[in-house]
Amino acid sequence: MSRVQMGMVAGFAATVAVSLLDALNLFAGPWVEPFPLFIAALIGLPGNLIVGWIAHLFAGTVLLGGLAGVLWSRLPGATPETRGILFAVGAWSVLMVGVFLFGDPRMFRGTGGFGLVGWMLLSHALFGIVLGNVQARLLKREKRALRDLAGTQPAH
């Protein structure tokens, strides 16, 4: 499996974890504006929850997951989870700068505001933890498979 594919698998797992958190927010609260509604408004279709979920799944799996797979070996951090958090918080920062520079910052008023920004930061950190953990597991599995293929045994 290529690094990009591993990143996309890890990105999918992380997106599912964050989506469960967003679903809890949507159906038990909502405490803040759900992230899929934010994404739908960002791409010009406010209120379209289905488009928001599809865009959320695509962005987390393909864009962020694939990019994480490419950049994984260059990311700082002592553990896979810290690497994932640093990557995800960096993605969150790019999103925030992009919205304020090129989007409509008024989307943060009303039910949004600081609560939405904080919720997005928290959900991106969760995304990073899951992304890092799954990515590390996939890399270990690949190393084990390559070692087994070469016929060598680990030292005990």
C-alpha positions as CSV (number, residue, x, y, z in Angstrom):
1,M,0.0,0.0,0.0
2,S,1.4,3.4,-0.9
3,R,1.8,6.2,1.7
4,V,-1.0,8.2,0.1
5,Q,-3.3,5.2,0.3
6,M,-2.3,4.6,4.0
7,G,-3.0,8.3,4.6
8,M,-6.4,8.0,3.0
9,V,-7.3,5.0,5.1
10,A,-6.2,6.8,8.2
11,G,-8.0,10.0,7.1
12,F,-11.2,8.0,6.5
13,A,-11.0,6.5,10.0
14,A,-10.4,9.9,11.5
15,T,-13.2,11.4,9.5
16,V,-15.6,8.8,10.8
17,A,-14.5,9.5,14.4
18,V,-15.1,13.2,13.9
19,S,-18.4,12.6,12.1
20,L,-19.6,10.6,15.1
21,L,-18.8,13.6,17.3
22,D,-20.5,15.9,14.8
23,A,-23.6,13.6,14.7
24,L,-23.7,13.8,18.5
25,N,-23.6,17.6,18.4
26,L,-26.2,17.6,15.7
27,F,-28.7,15.3,17.3
28,A,-28.1,15.9,21.0
29,G,-27.6,19.6,20.8
30,P,-26.7,21.3,18.7
31,W,-24.3,23.1,21.0
32,V,-22.6,24.8,18.1
33,E,-23.3,24.9,14.4
34,P,-22.5,21.4,13.0
35,F,-19.3,21.2,10.9
36,P,-21.1,19.8,7.8
37,L,-23.4,22.8,7.8
38,F,-20.4,25.1,8.1
39,I,-18.8,23.3,5.1
40,A,-22.0,23.5,3.1
41,A,-22.2,27.2,3.7
42,L,-18.5,27.6,2.9
43,I,-19.0,26.1,-0.6
44,G,-22.1,28.2,-1.2
45,L,-24.9,25.8,-0.3
46,P,-26.0,26.9,3.2
47,G,-28.4,24.5,5.0
48,N,-27.6,21.5,2.7
49,L,-26.6,19.0,5.3
50,I,-26.1,16.1,2.8
51,V,-23.7,18.1,0.7
52,G,-21.9,19.1,3.9
53,W,-21.5,15.5,5.0
54,I,-20.2,14.4,1.5
55,A,-17.7,17.3,1.4
56,H,-16.6,16.6,5.0
57,L,-16.0,12.9,4.1
58,F,-14.1,13.9,0.9
59,A,-12.0,16.5,2.6
60,G,-11.0,14.3,5.5
61,T,-10.4,11.2,3.5
62,V,-8.9,12.4,0.2
63,L,-7.5,15.8,0.8
64,L,-6.3,15.7,4.4
65,G,-5.6,11.9,4.5
66,G,-3.7,11.9,1.3
67,L,-1.7,14.9,2.2
68,A,-0.9,13.4,5.6
69,G,0.3,10.3,3.9
70,V,2.7,12.4,1.7
71,L,4.0,14.5,4.6
72,W,4.0,11.9,7.4
73,S,7.7,11.3,7.5
74,R,8.4,15.1,7.6
75,L,6.0,15.9,10.4
76,P,7.5,16.8,13.8
77,G,6.4,15.0,16.9
78,A,7.5,12.3,19.4
79,T,4.5,10.1,19.0
80,P,2.2,9.4,16.0
81,E,-0.7,11.1,17.8
82,T,1.3,14.3,18.3
83,R,2.2,14.3,14.6
84,G,-1.4,13.8,13.7
85,I,-2.5,16.7,16.0
86,L,0.1,19.0,14.6
87,F,-0.9,18.2,11.1
88,A,-4.7,18.6,11.9
89,V,-4.2,21.8,13.8
90,G,-2.2,23.1,10.8
91,A,-5.1,22.2,8.5
92,W,-7.4,24.0,10.9
93,S,-5.2,27.1,10.8
94,V,-5.2,27.1,7.0
95,L,-9.0,26.7,7.0
96,M,-9.4,29.6,9.4
97,V,-7.1,31.9,7.5
98,G,-8.8,30.9,4.2
99,V,-12.2,31.7,5.6
100,F,-11.2,35.0,6.9
101,L,-9.2,36.1,3.9
102,F,-11.2,34.6,1.0
103,G,-14.5,33.5,2.5
104,D,-17.2,35.3,4.5
105,P,-16.2,35.8,8.1
106,R,-19.8,36.7,8.9
107,M,-20.5,32.9,8.9
108,F,-19.0,32.9,12.4
109,R,-21.8,35.0,13.9
110,G,-25.1,33.8,15.2
111,T,-24.9,30.2,16.3
112,G,-21.2,30.2,15.2
113,G,-18.8,32.6,16.8
114,F,-16.0,31.5,19.2
115,G,-17.9,28.3,20.1
116,L,-17.7,27.2,16.5
117,V,-14.0,28.0,16.1
118,G,-13.3,26.1,19.4
119,W,-15.4,23.2,18.4
120,M,-13.6,23.0,15.0
121,L,-10.3,23.1,16.8
122,L,-11.3,20.3,19.2
123,S,-12.7,18.2,16.3
124,H,-9.5,18.7,14.3
125,A,-7.4,17.6,17.3
126,L,-9.5,14.5,17.6
127,F,-9.0,13.9,13.9
128,G,-5.3,14.2,14.3
129,I,-5.2,11.7,17.2
130,V,-7.1,9.1,15.2
131,L,-5.2,9.9,12.0
132,G,-1.8,9.5,13.8
133,N,-2.8,6.3,15.5
134,V,-4.2,4.6,12.4
135,Q,-1.3,5.8,10.3
136,A,1.3,4.4,12.8
137,R,-0.6,1.0,12.9
138,L,-0.6,0.8,9.1
139,L,3.1,1.6,8.9
140,K,3.9,-1.1,11.5
141,R,1.8,-3.6,9.6
142,E,3.6,-2.8,6.4
143,K,7.0,-3.1,8.0
144,R,6.0,-6.5,9.5
145,A,4.8,-7.7,6.1
146,L,8.0,-6.6,4.4
147,R,10.0,-8.3,7.1
148,D,8.0,-11.5,6.8
149,L,8.3,-11.4,3.0
150,A,12.1,-11.1,3.3
151,G,12.1,-14.2,5.6
152,T,13.9,-12.5,8.5
153,Q,12.9,-13.0,12.1
154,P,12.8,-10.2,14.7
155,A,15.4,-10.2,17.4
156,H,14.1,-11.1,20.8
